Amino acid sequence: QQGSAIVSSRARVRAQAAAMDVRAGEAVNGVRMSWNIWPSTRLDATRIIVPLGCLYTPLKATEGLQLVEYEPVICKARDCGAVLNPCCFVDFHSKSWTCPFCLQRNPFPAHYAEHITEVHLPAELLPMCSTIEYIIPQTMVNPPVFLIVLDTAIIEEELDQAKDSLQQSLAMMPQNALVGFITYGAMVYVHELASTMLPKAYAFRGQKEYNAQQVAYQLGFGQKNDPRGAGVASQAARRFLMPVAECEFTLNSLLDDLTRDAWPLGGHDRRPMRCTGAALSVALGLIEATCPQSSARVTLICGGPCNVGPGMVVGEELAETIRSHLDLQRENTNAKYTKKALKFYTSLASRAVACGFAVDIFACSLDQVGLYEMKVVADKTGGFMVMSDSFSMSVFKDSFRKVYDCDETGYLQLGFNAKVEVFTSREFKCCGAVGGLSSLGKKSPAVAETEIGEGGTCQWVAGSMDKNTTIGFYFDIHNQQAGSMPSNKQSYLQFQTCYLHPSGRKRLRVTTVSHRYTDANMSDIVTGFDQEAAAVIMARYAVAKCDNEDPHDVLRWVDRMLIRLVAKFADYRKDDPSSFNLMPELSIFPQFMYHLRRSNFLQTFGTSPDETAYYRTIILRENTMNSLVMIQPALLQYSFEEGPPQPVLLDTCSLKPDVILLMDDFFHVVIWRGEKIQAWYDKGYQEMDEYANFKTLLQAPAADAKQILGDRFPVPKFVQTNAGGSQARFVTSKVNPSNGGMGNAGQTDATQVITDDVSLKVFMEHLIRLAVQS
C-alpha cells in the first residue's frame, strides 16, 4: 500500500502545482480550466456562476510529449475504459492498479508485472507523462484523400487565381495522397483523372440531391450484386481518386484548360447559375461510396451564392438581394430559402459525420455566398472555414496553402477522423462540448442530464483537427450532499483522442488531469479562478446559445452572469459603490465581458449573416490566447521615446499623433499611423539618410505584422491606415470610446470616436452599482 500512496501523493502535488501556473499546465497538457479548485456540491456549482468548464487542445504540440508504440492498458470495469495514468493508485505488492474513475482494481498485464517497481515505472505512470500518445501497433490506414470541389461560375480573373492556388497546393501534397476533382456551375462535373489523352467528365444535374448509391451507379462502379465482387468497384473508383504522383500532370493540364462555366447567362440582370448544394452532395456520395471512415476531406471553393437546386439561398435575378439579419428576423420574402437550405445542409453534415470526414469551405466573394446556411457542414465535421473578398487576396491564397504544409518529418500537420472520449470520476459529469465536432450519442456514467452544446454523450467525432483545434467541455457536479466529501479530495478527468495520423498510423492521445475540491465554505475557490479561460468558456457558451436564442437575450444573460459573479466574489459594503474592490483573480474578467458584448460574435448590427456565421465558427474552435485576441484585440505602440513596442490600452487615449499602433483582432492585423507620423511619411522623410531612425520605426511594426500573418490560420487581412483614413474604422470600432460619444462634443480631432456605445468606465460604474445594491 505504501507504493500506492507514493504515486497518488505525486499526482496530488502535481495537481496543486498546475493550479498555481495555468499556462505551464496548458503547455504540458493542452488543458485550461475556468476553475482550478472545484466546488464540492451541485448547489455550490450554481453559486460560482461561471460554468465549470475546460478548454482542451487534443493535438497540441505539448512539451515533452512521449510517443510510445504499444497498446494502452485499459480498465476492465464494465462501463469504464479509462487508460492507465499517473493518477492511478498502484499496489506494487500485489502488482495491481486502482482506476481513479470507477475505483476498480485491475491486475497488471504479465509483462508489466514482471518489471514494475517503485523506481522502475512504465512511461504512462510517470508524473510528467500526464499526456501521452500511443501509436497503435498493427494498424495501417489509407493515405489521405483530398476531393476538391471548384465553382466555375466566377469571372475569368477570379477563376485564374483559384486555379493558380490549386496548382500550387498539388505540388505541396504528399505524393501518396489521393486527389479527386469536381467542378460545378449550372451542372456538376466529376472529372476522371486516369485518362491522359482525352479528358473525361461525368455530368450530374444541378437540380437534385444525390446519395452514395446514385453517384456510384452513375460513375459506373455501383452495380448491384455484381458477381465480380467489390474489387472491380474499387478499381473503377480509382479513375476518380488517384495518387498525386500518378495524376499531377493530368490534373495540371485539366486546370490549365479549365474555363468559366459555359452555361448561357440569362442576361446582365441575372446571376450565373450555381448548384453548390448538388455539387456537395455528389462529392459526399463519392467519398461515402469509396473511402468511408478514412482520412478524407472535401474542400469546397466557391465564389458566389447557390441559386439552383437543393441548398439554394437566393433566386436567379439580381433584383432579388440575398437575405440580411433584418430579413431573417422579420421573415421577409428574400429569406424564404433559408429554412429549407439549413435543413438540406444539416442533412449533408449528418452524412459526412457518419463517414468520419471533414468538409472545408473557402468562400471568396464581395457579396454573401450562403455561409450562414452552409456553416453547419464545417461546424459538425471540423472542416476549415475561410472567408475573403477575392481569390487573389492572401487571406485565401496563404490560408489554402497552409492546409497542405508539412512538418519537419514530411507529414501533414493534421489529424483525421478524430474520436474524442471523456472519462470523469464519479462525483461530476460532462454536460457537453462546444467546438467543431459532433456527438456520437455514446452513453456512460460520465454523461450529465443537463446539455450544453453537443450533449447527451461522452464521445464526439471531428473529421479533422489541427494543432490549434480546441474544444470547450462543460461539467456539472453530481454530488448533492454538503460535507459528504473528505477534505482534499481530488477530481479526475481523462480525455482519449483516437485519430488517424497522416503517416498512415492510428494514434491515441491520452490526457489525465486532477483538481482539488474546495471545502464547504468555498473559502479558497476564487484563488483557482482562471479569468482568461473563464472569459473564453463564457464566450463559447454565449455564441452557442445564439444558435437557438435571440442575441439580445444572450447579451442580457451575459450581463446577469457578470453582475452575479461580481456580487458574489467582490469585497464591498451593501449599497456603497465607493467601497467596492475586486481581487486580482477577477480584475480583468469584467473588461473581457465588456468587449465580448461589443463584439461581432454577439452584435449583428452592421454585419451580414455570412460574416456573423464565419466569426462564430472560428471563435468556437480556437485556443485560449487566440480567442482572447478575438474578444479583446491586442494593441502595441511603437514610438521614438520607448525602445521595444509597448502593449497599450485598447482605448481612444492610445490614438496619439506621434505613434504607430499595431492592432491584432485575429481576423485583421492593422498598422495605424498617427497624424504626425503620417505627415512625415507623406513628406518622404523615410527616404532621407539623416532620418534613418524614422525608417527603422516604420519597419518595426511591419516586421511584427509579417510574423503574425505567417503563424496564423486562417491568415488575417492586413490593413495599413492612418488617423482619419478610411480604413481607420478597423481600429476605432474596437477601442474603448473613453473620449467619444457622450459629453465630448467639443473634440474634433481625427482620433475622436463618435459612438452610441458606453465606455468601459461607464460600464464598470453601472456594474458596481448593480452588484452592491441590496
Secondary structure as UniProt FT lines:
FT   HELIX           2..20
FT   HELIX           22..29
FT   STRAND          31..33
FT   STRAND          37..38
FT   HELIX           42..47
FT   STRAND          52..56
FT   TURN            58..59
FT   TURN            63..64
FT   STRAND          66..68
FT   TURN            78..79
FT   TURN            86..87
FT   STRAND          89..91
FT   TURN            92..95
FT   STRAND          96..98
FT   TURN            100..102
FT   STRAND          105..107
FT   HELIX           110..115
FT   HELIX           123..125
FT   HELIX           127..129
FT   STRAND          131..140
FT   STRAND          145..151
FT   HELIX           156..172
FT   TURN            175..176
FT   STRAND          178..184
FT   STRAND          188..192
FT   STRAND          200..204
FT   TURN            206..207
FT   HELIX           212..219
FT   TURN            224..225
FT   TURN            227..228
FT   HELIX           230..237
FT   TURN            238..240
FT   STRAND          242..243
FT   HELIX           244..257
FT   TURN            268..269
FT   HELIX           276..290
FT   TURN            292..293
FT   STRAND          296..302
FT   TURN            310..311
FT   TURN            318..319
FT   HELIX           325..330
FT   HELIX           333..335
FT   TURN            336..337
FT   HELIX           338..355
FT   STRAND          358..364
FT   HELIX           371..381
FT   STRAND          385..388
FT   TURN            391..392
FT   HELIX           394..403
FT   TURN            408..409
FT   STRAND          414..424
FT   TURN            426..427
FT   STRAND          428..434
FT   STRAND          438..439
FT   TURN            445..446
FT   STRAND          459..466
FT   TURN            467..468
FT   STRAND          471..477
FT   TURN            482..483
FT   TURN            487..488
FT   STRAND          490..500
FT   TURN            502..503
FT   STRAND          505..517
FT   TURN            520..521
FT   TURN            523..524
FT   HELIX           525..528
FT   HELIX           531..546
FT   TURN            547..548
FT   HELIX           551..569
FT   STRAND          571..573
FT   TURN            574..575
FT   STRAND          576..581
FT   HELIX           584..586
FT   TURN            587..588
FT   HELIX           589..598
FT   TURN            600..602
FT   TURN            605..606
FT   HELIX           609..619
FT   TURN            620..621
FT   HELIX           624..631
FT   STRAND          634..638
FT   STRAND          646..647
FT   HELIX           652..654
FT   TURN            657..658
FT   STRAND          660..664
FT   STRAND          668..673
FT   HELIX           675..682
FT   TURN            683..684
FT   HELIX           685..687
FT   HELIX           689..691
FT   HELIX           692..711
FT   STRAND          717..722
FT   TURN            723..724
FT   HELIX           726..728
FT   HELIX           729..732
FT   TURN            733..734
FT   TURN            738..739
FT   TURN            742..743
FT   TURN            745..746
FT   TURN            750..751
FT   HELIX           760..772
//
